[in-house]
Amino acid sequence: MTARLIDGVKLAAVIREEVAQRAAVLTAHGVRPGLAVIVVGSDPASQVYVRNKVAACEKAGLHSVLEAYPASMTQDELLNRVKALNAEPTIHGILVQLPLPAHIDAHLVIETIAAAKDVDGFHVSNAGLLMTGKPLFRPCTPYGVMKMLESEHVEIRGAVAVIIGASNIVGKPMAMLLQSAGATVTICNSKTRDLAWHTRHADIVVVATGKPRMVDGSMIKPGAVVIDVGINRLPDGKLCGDVDFDSAKEVASAITPVPGGVGPMTIAMLLVNTIEAAERALASK
Ligand code: GUN
């Protein structure tokens, strides 16, 4: 079997077009959706991600501000920037790119972002709302994965889903979204015994570990749907996912490529969350 490719570039383009239409409606009502992106330090991957996020905003007609600070920025300086953006009416979404330098408490920074502007969905109150079934913002990567499964008409209700990786950014919110949609969910981590036993029982496998090609075709149940959240740079400069694509595609029924799978969807869903924040701001005017 050769799996169907789940094309994140194509689906993200459709979503971005819908975002552009909603942005135009909001702008016509006097509320141009605005996103502020803060990056601290010079991590090359983070620099690329934030530039892509801001460029996607501009393309869809959103207002966006990129604030890049040196790694020497103090925690208080960053908290003060976040507080100023919380009070800024032209900004509906605030994203602080992670990771932050070690001298800054990322939890404290996230908790300082106004929950109504937390378009990443990382604030404890947003994590709690997601957990209790009333999400305000769904974290962008898991939200994008759900859109991909939906567009492929993957049956989630009753499915066995295995997530590898238990991060606050991907694994945990992914589990909440899949379980709310009716899947039976297992979250595996680096200590899980016999990982392959778990993955071989899964109808849906989501891999988010940051370990190149750690899941191969022998670990996949024939016909399963495989979602690869990883993006790793190999010594030869090429990009690869956390899944060994060549062997997994021979066993799975559908699979996301890297690049061109989940990555573009994360950005598209960030735009959706910013639009949702601006629509709520307009409704409460
Ligand atoms: N670092 C890696 N992924 C993300 C994300 O989705 N949001 C933020 N803020 N930082 C990240």
Residues whose N, C-alpha, C, O or C-beta is under 5 A from the ligand:
A	BS01	GUN	L95 V96 Q97 L98 P99 D120
